[in-house]
């Protein structure tokens, strides 16, 4: 049962101040928030929202709610609202708790104190599971008003134009394309342009965030299942590949696919057929495949984390998008282009930058790339009074320039709100790990891996999304490793 309108968030938290702050962050990102204090009121809120014609696309639940056993609350909500992704927030930075929450049905686990960018990213990543046939919803600050063709992609830097030219030539063929680049460089925008320039432009474009799908649901999400195929399969589900038949499927964060899912994806690419779980026969489909990753997938192949045969199937045409810091000459044109779109989103007559503000943006390194630039402009536009963005409208960027060792908390929220969240500056921790044990022999690789994860969690103050990004693994992979390696207390 789907409704038009903004995505809906069911926020279950008995602490009014925290709930109010998270509600404000989600609302600024384009979500409609329905608040509840416990599981029973959450069920009523979901029913009332549906009765009122409003969408509910995800749940955000404080694990330590006051209505009895915390984990039972997660299980209860999961059973009552099985179609909604459930994100748990908790102040208990415990690997065991995170693993149990994921097994109880949580889509993700976030550790308090919580940065706004972390919250928005988690909500963003949760939505595809709830909107399977409608593509991926993103926060309002990241949504484009319309897809771009190649002619609408902004950038003149040599490396960027080479990548764009390669993608443009490949778009006219049925070849699989692998887009590599850091988070936020515009991989999805390029995938949209490829689809619109292809022979299947009139077919659907289905976006899949592979890192946001729980490992035990990957096959069902991608290829579908029949009713009764496994416990909990109460109805037949059409997979995302079937939904993309006659069009393009964009497999974002392809490197996060578990090993067994990689094997099944390879078979689909080789045969052109899908077999839903529990189905007696296979179905032939015609789908253009575009994949993307924020790391060098060839290195994962060497390390044994990704199948070599699948890599060559996906990377028939590899495209490497450079980060924004390597194409600073494009920042001015990008800012103008983004401000035009933001003005339409916010229903403003016009938005522009003065010279000092433009110089400030050009000097920044933009670790979050084009997405971070867009979010910074979007935040500044919200609080701008006369349509002209000045240097003072970018306090986080100014702070980063004044004190480089202490990066800003977030570029997508006001300073007043950011002060209530965790700082993104990493805490000083040891920077080396022992490779040899007391007996003089090399330590087992799993012991070194466990120590590295502990060090990363401490270094980034328990911000698990950042830990996963820096270790170049998905959040679900990180939590799985916590359980496998027996890391009982993170940090």
Buried (B, 14 or more C-beta within 10 A) or exposed (E): EEBEEBBBBBBBBBBEEBBBBBBBBBBBBBBBBBBBBBBEBBBEBBEEBBEEEBBBBBBBBBBBBEBEEBBEBBBBBBEBBEEBBBBBBBEBBBBBBBBBBBBBBBBBBBBBBBBBBBBBBBBBBBBBBBBBEBBBBBBBBBEBEEBBEBEBBBBEBEBBBEBBEBBBEBBEEEBBBBBBBBBBBBBBBBBBBBBBBBEBBEBBBBBBBBBBBBBEBBBBBBBBBBEEBEEEBEEBBBBBBBBBBEBBBBBBBBBBBBEEBBEBBBBBBEEEBBBBBBBEEBBEBEBBBBBBBBBEBBEBBEEEBBBEEBBEBBBBBBBBBBBBEBBBEBBBEBBBBBBEBBBEBEEBEEBBBEEEBBEBBBEBBBBBBBBBBBBBBBBBBBEBEEEEBBBEBBBBBBBBBEEEEEBBBBBBBBBEBBEBBBBBBBEEBEEEEEEEEEEEEEBEEEBBBBBEBBBBBBBBBBBBBBBBBEBBBBBBBBBBBBBEBEBEEBB
